[in-house]
Amino acid sequence: MMTAMRRGAGAMAALGLLAGCLVGPDYERPATSMPAKWTGLDGTPVKSSPQAGAPEVESWWIQFRDPILTGLIQRANSANLSLAQAQAVVRQARAARVIAASGLYPSVDLGASGTRSRTASPVSGPSTGNFFQAGFDAAWEIDVFGGLRRGVEAAQAQIESAYFNREATRTLIDAEVATTYFVLRGAQRQLEVARKNLEAQEQTLKVIQDKFNAGFVALLDLANAKVQVGQTASQIPAYDALLRTSIYAISVLLGQEPSALLEELLPVQGFPVLPGQIPVGLPSDLLRRRPDLRKAEADLHAATANVGVAVAGQYPTFSLTGSIGQQSSTLSTLLKRASNVWSFGPAATLPLFAGGKLEATVEQAEAITEQALIGYRAAVLTALQDVETALVNFTREQERRESLAEASVAGQQAVTSALDLYGAGRTDFLNVLTAQAQLYATQSSLAQSEANIGMDLVALYKALGGGWIVTEGSEGGHSP
């Protein structure tokens, strides 16, 4: 028996020497053409200016110096359900790799059985007997052409894909919380503007009502004043609804019931402070910094490795099988030396005909790889577009905000002047209405512009891949 085992071990070693080649293409990172700089860095004179320096986007929300916003994002990173789901996918991918790697090792099973049977014989007549057996069965597929190893490579790439998908989800959730927070504060500001203008318009209406009762003004002036008050008042419910629905959205992003944060977020707060400079780095940095691009590359790697799995399916498979145990017709003699049995030997299987299945499997894997490559290139272009769009929106909105701020000051002066002139009888009431309407529209647009600037900056941080720790490996960062 020992001699046979030594021969078997020699056969295993010989086959093991063959298990050195890997069929199929080796993965190489695709060459990607990237612009040398961002066109949005054109020197526009704005208060919060994008810069070409190294970006600091790991915890970008801290730069707003708003403890409420910081706390909301930190809580979302701990409790968001989409993020928890993405983490479960990471665990699934890790388990899948263990399953794939198990094929590289021998499998050993322990079995035992006992049977009692009756047989018939025309010579000796029927007989009844027992049969007992127990022992180990082992099998090992020798990965001669690398199909199993390519499967492990694909599974490892899927772990990276799941990890980067989780981090891409994190950047999305962080940005969504911050964007909705700016919508919330913008709605509060617009509510404040609407109520302040409504108060001023109601005071004007009272004056006109008194003058109409005294017979000094026509019904047209009174009707126009009432129309203006009604129009301004009609905006307040819409802003209040936007305020509350924003809170509902933030609550759900934090994994809570929609109304859970009403008491916490309803009190009026100012806009977060914008940082003076926002380093954006180089376009080529996106390939390393944006997790969605890293995920797309990992998907391409997995697809490439699966081509090797498919190609290996066209080649022979070699395996070693063996068993050792005891067999006996009685339990009392089952464990005796005379009951020992064993078997050992190599096996080979060569696929001869499968109706084109093997060739089609390779073609299918190659097509999936081509799709992944195209998807990666499309993701790179989208990432570049995201940054350029965020840059132009952020800088131009600041210019718009400055113009609106100047217009708001002039509008307040126009209202004051129109009221004075109307009181002195030197202009008609239409000019007062026009000045008040323009002031309200300008102040409302200014409040919206201030919120837009914050949202555009959040979009820029998101486009730059902010919100996670950039590491060369896949198992760094914010591990839940």
ZAMARGU-4260 file (C-alpha; in steps of 0.2 Angstrom, whole numbers, plus 5000, padded with zeros to 4 digits):
<rodrens>
0) 5000/5000/5000 | 5014/5012/5005 | 5023/5009/4988 | 5007/5013/4979 | 5004/5029/4989
5) 5022/5034/4985 | 5019/5031/4966 | 5003/5041/4968 | 5012/5055/4976 | 5025/5055/4962
10) 5011/5056/4949 | 5003/5071/4959 | 5020/5080/4959 | 5022/5077/4940 | 5005/5084/4936
15) 5008/5098/4948 | 5023/5103/4938 | 5012/5105/4923 | 5000/5117/4933 | 5011/5132/4929
20) 5003/5139/4913 | 4988/5151/4912 | 4978/5151/4896 | 4968/5167/4891 | 4974/5185/4891
25) 4983/5193/4906 | 4975/5209/4912 | 4983/5225/4908 | 4976/5242/4914 | 4969/5251/4898
30) 4978/5265/4891 | 4968/5281/4894 | 4970/5298/4886 | 4967/5312/4899 | 4968/5331/4896
35) 4983/5340/4904 | 4972/5352/4914 | 4954/5357/4917 | 4947/5370/4905 | 4936/5377/4920
40) 4952/5384/4928 | 4951/5400/4918 | 4955/5413/4932 | 4938/5419/4934 | 4938/5431/4949
45) 4926/5423/4961 | 4927/5422/4980 | 4928/5403/4981 | 4941/5399/4968 | 4945/5382/4961
50) 4964/5379/4961 | 4976/5367/4952 | 4984/5360/4968 | 4982/5343/4976 | 4964/5340/4981
55) 4958/5337/4999 | 4942/5328/4997 | 4943/5314/5009 | 4931/5323/5021 | 4926/5338/5011
60) 4911/5342/5021 | 4922/5348/5035 | 4928/5363/5025 | 4910/5370/5026 | 4912/5373/5045
65) 4895/5367/5048 | 4894/5355/5063 | 4876/5350/5059 | 4880/5346/5041 | 4896/5336/5047
70) 4885/5326/5059 | 4872/5322/5047 | 4885/5315/5034 | 4894/5305/5048 | 4877/5298/5053
75) 4873/5293/5035 | 4889/5284/5033 | 4885/5273/5048 | 4866/5271/5045 | 4862/5273/5027
80) 4853/5257/5021 | 4860/5258/5003 | 4877/5259/5010 | 4874/5244/5021 | 4867/5234/5006
85) 4883/5238/4997 | 4893/5232/5011 | 4883/5215/5011 | 4888/5214/4993 | 4907/5215/4998
90) 4904/5201/5010 | 4896/5191/4997 | 4911/5194/4985 | 4923/5189/4998 | 4914/5173/5001
95) 4913/5169/4982 | 4932/5171/4981 | 4934/5158/4995 | 4922/5146/4985 | 4932/5149/4969
100) 4949/5146/4978 | 4943/5130/4986 | 4944/5121/4969 | 4963/5123/4970 | 4964/5111/4985
105) 4960/5093/4987 | 4942/5088/4993 | 4941/5075/5007 | 4925/5067/5012 | 4922/5054/5027
110) 4909/5042/5024 | 4901/5026/5032 | 4887/5015/5028 | 4879/4998/5033 | 4867/4988/5022
115) 4858/4972/5025 | 4852/4963/5009 | 4845/4946/5003 | 4851/4938/4987 | 4843/4923/4977
120) 4853/4909/4969 | 4845/4894/4959 | 4859/4883/4967 | 4860/4887/4985 | 4844/4896/4987
125) 4841/4914/4995 | 4854/4921/5007 | 4854/4936/5019 | 4870/4946/5023 | 4877/4962/5030
130) 4889/4974/5022 | 4898/4988/5032 | 4911/5001/5026 | 4919/5017/5032 | 4933/5027/5025
135) 4939/5043/5017 | 4937/5048/4998 | 4948/5061/4991 | 4949/5070/4974 | 4960/5084/4967
140) 4958/5093/4951 | 4976/5098/4944 | 4974/5116/4937 | 4985/5112/4923 | 4979/5126/4911
145) 4974/5138/4925 | 4956/5138/4923 | 4954/5138/4942 | 4967/5151/4945 | 4958/5162/4932
150) 4942/5160/4942 | 4951/5165/4958 | 4958/5180/4949 | 4940/5185/4943 | 4933/5183/4960
155) 4947/5194/4968 | 4943/5207/4955 | 4924/5206/4959 | 4929/5209/4978 | 4937/5225/4972
160) 4922/5229/4961 | 4911/5227/4976 | 4922/5237/4987 | 4923/5252/4975 | 4905/5251/4972
165) 4902/5253/4991 | 4914/5268/4991 | 4905/5275/4975 | 4889/5273/4985 | 4897/5282/5000
170) 4902/5297/4989 | 4884/5297/4982 | 4876/5297/4999 | 4887/5310/5006 | 4884/5322/4991
175) 4865/5318/4992 | 4865/5323/5011 | 4874/5339/5008 | 4864/5344/4992 | 4848/5341/5001
180) 4855/5351/5016 | 4858/5366/5005 | 4840/5364/4998 | 4834/5364/5016 | 4843/5380/5020
185) 4839/5388/5004 | 4820/5385/5007 | 4822/5392/5024 | 4830/5408/5017 | 4817/5409/5004
190) 4803/5408/5017 | 4812/5422/5026 | 4812/5433/5011 | 4794/5429/5006 | 4788/5433/5024
195) 4798/5449/5025 | 4791/5455/5008 | 4774/5449/5012 | 4774/5460/5028 | 4780/5475/5018
200) 4767/5472/5005 | 4753/5470/5018 | 4758/5487/5026 | 4757/5495/5009 | 4740/5486/5006
205) 4734/5493/5023 | 4739/5511/5017 | 4730/5509/5001 | 4715/5502/5010 | 4714/5517/5021
210) 4716/5529/5006 | 4703/5519/4996 | 4691/5520/5011 | 4694/5539/5012 | 4691/5541/4993
215) 4709/5546/4989 | 4713/5531/4977 | 4704/5521/4964 | 4698/5503/4966 | 4711/5498/4954
220) 4726/5502/4965 | 4717/5493/4980 | 4714/5477/4968 | 4732/5477/4962 | 4739/5478/4980
225) 4728/5463/4985 | 4734/5454/4970 | 4752/5456/4974 | 4749/5451/4992 | 4740/5436/4987
230) 4754/5431/4975 | 4768/5433/4988 | 4757/5423/5001 | 4755/5409/4989 | 4774/5406/4988
235) 4775/5402/5007 | 4766/5385/5007 | 4777/5379/4993 | 4793/5384/5002 | 4787/5377/5018
240) 4783/5360/5008 | 4801/5361/5001 | 4808/5363/5018 | 4799/5349/5026 | 4802/5337/5011
245) 4820/5341/5012 | 4820/5335/5030 | 4811/5320/5026 | 4824/5315/5012 | 4838/5318/5024
250) 4830/5307/5037 | 4828/5293/5025 | 4846/5295/5020 | 4851/5293/5038 | 4840/5277/5039
255) 4827/5285/5049 | 4808/5288/5047 | 4804/5304/5037 | 4799/5314/5051 | 4813/5309/5063
260) 4823/5325/5061 | 4810/5338/5060 | 4813/5345/5077 | 4832/5345/5074 | 4832/5353/5057
265) 4817/5365/5057 | 4826/5379/5067 | 4833/5392/5055 | 4852/5391/5051 | 4862/5401/5040
270) 4871/5394/5024 | 4887/5384/5028 | 4903/5394/5025 | 4911/5391/5008 | 4930/5388/5008
275) 4940/5401/4999 | 4950/5389/4988 | 4946/5372/4981 | 4960/5362/4975 | 4955/5351/4961
280) 4971/5342/4955 | 4974/5335/4938 | 4962/5326/4927 | 4973/5310/4927 | 4970/5310/4946
285) 4952/5304/4943 | 4958/5287/4937 | 4964/5284/4955 | 4953/5294/4965 | 4935/5291/4959
290) 4929/5275/4965 | 4916/5272/4951 | 4931/5272/4939 | 4940/5260/4950 | 4925/5249/4950
295) 4924/5250/4931 | 4942/5244/4930 | 4939/5230/4942 | 4924/5224/4932 | 4936/5224/4916
300) 4949/5214/4926 | 4936/5201/4931 | 4929/5200/4913 | 4947/5197/4906 | 4950/5184/4919
305) 4934/5175/4914 | 4940/5174/4897 | 4954/5163/4903 | 4941/5152/4913 | 4932/5150/4896
310) 4947/5145/4886 | 4953/5133/4899 | 4936/5124/4897 | 4942/5119/4880 | 4957/5109/4887
315) 4958/5092/4895 | 4956/5091/4914 | 4967/5081/4925 | 4962/5074/4942 | 4968/5062/4956
320) 4956/5052/4966 | 4959/5040/4980 | 4950/5031/4994 | 4955/5022/5010 | 4945/5013/5023
325) 4938/4997/5029 | 4925/4985/5022 | 4917/4970/5031 | 4902/4959/5032 | 4902/4961/5051
330) 4904/4975/5063 | 4916/4965/5074 | 4929/4963/5060 | 4927/4981/5052 | 4942/4989/5060
335) 4954/4974/5058 | 4969/4975/5047 | 4961/4962/5035 | 4947/4974/5031 | 4958/4988/5025
340) 4954/4993/5007 | 4961/5007/4996 | 4961/5014/4979 | 4971/5028/4970 | 4974/5034/4952
345) 4974/5048/4940 | 4960/5053/4928 | 4959/5064/4913 | 4944/5071/4903 | 4945/5078/4886
350) 4930/5087/4878 | 4927/5081/4861 | 4910/5088/4856 | 4898/5100/4864 | 4888/5107/4850
355) 4899/5123/4849 | 4896/5127/4867 | 4914/5128/4872 | 4918/5140/4857 | 4903/5150/4861
360) 4907/5152/4879 | 4924/5159/4875 | 4916/5171/4862 | 4903/5176/4875 | 4917/5180/4888
365) 4926/5190/4875 | 4911/5200/4871 | 4908/5204/4890 | 4926/5210/4891 | 4923/5221/4876
370) 4908/5228/4885 | 4917/5231/4901 | 4931/5240/4891 | 4919/5251/4883 | 4910/5254/4899
375) 4926/5259/4907 | 4930/5272/4893 | 4913/5279/4894 | 4914/5281/4913 | 4931/5290/4911
380) 4922/5303/4899 | 4908/5305/4911 | 4919/5308/4925 | 4928/5322/4915 | 4912/5329/4910
385) 4906/5329/4929 | 4921/5339/4934 | 4920/5352/4920 | 4902/5354/4922 | 4903/5357/4941
390) 4918/5369/4938 | 4908/5380/4926 | 4892/5379/4936 | 4901/5384/4952 | 4911/5398/4945
395) 4897/5406/4935 | 4884/5404/4949 | 4896/5415/4960 | 4896/5428/4947 | 4877/5427/4946
400) 4876/5429/4965 | 4886/5445/4964 | 4875/5453/4951 | 4859/5448/4961 | 4867/5455/4977
405) 4869/5472/4968 | 4852/5471/4961 | 4845/5467/4978 | 4852/5483/4985 | 4846/5493/4971
410) 4829/5485/4972 | 4828/5490/4990 | 4832/5508/4986 | 4819/5508/4972 | 4805/5502/4984
415) 4810/5516/4996 | 4810/5529/4982 | 4794/5523/4974 | 4785/5524/4991 | 4791/5541/4995
420) 4786/5548/4978 | 4769/5539/4979 | 4766/5547/4996 | 4771/5564/4989 | 4759/5561/4974
425) 4773/5562/4962 | 4771/5544/4954 | 4757/5532/4952 | 4755/5516/4962 | 4760/5505/4948
430) 4778/5510/4950 | 4777/5505/4969 | 4770/5488/4964 | 4783/5485/4951 | 4797/5490/4963
435) 4791/5479/4976 | 4788/5464/4964 | 4806/5466/4957 | 4813/5467/4975 | 4805/5451/4980
440) 4810/5442/4964 | 4828/5448/4966 | 4829/5443/4984 | 4821/5426/4981 | 4833/5423/4966
445) 4848/5428/4977 | 4843/5416/4991 | 4841/5402/4978 | 4858/5407/4970 | 4867/5406/4987
450) 4860/5388/4989 | 4865/5384/4971 | 4883/5389/4975 | 4883/5377/4989 | 4875/5363/4979
455) 4887/5366/4964 | 4902/5365/4976 | 4895/5348/4983 | 4894/5342/4965 | 4912/5347/4962
460) 4918/5337/4977 | 4907/5322/4971 | 4914/5324/4954 | 4932/5324/4961 | 4928/5307/4970
465) 4927/5315/4987 | 4921/5305/5002 | 4933/5291/5004 | 4951/5287/5008 | 4961/5284/4992
470) 4972/5269/4994 | 4981/5258/4981 | 4973/5242/4987 | 4955/5238/4988 | 4954/5235/5007
475) 4957/5253/5013 | 4946/5267/5017 | 4930/5268/5028 | 4927/5249/5032 | 4911/5248/5041
</rodrens>
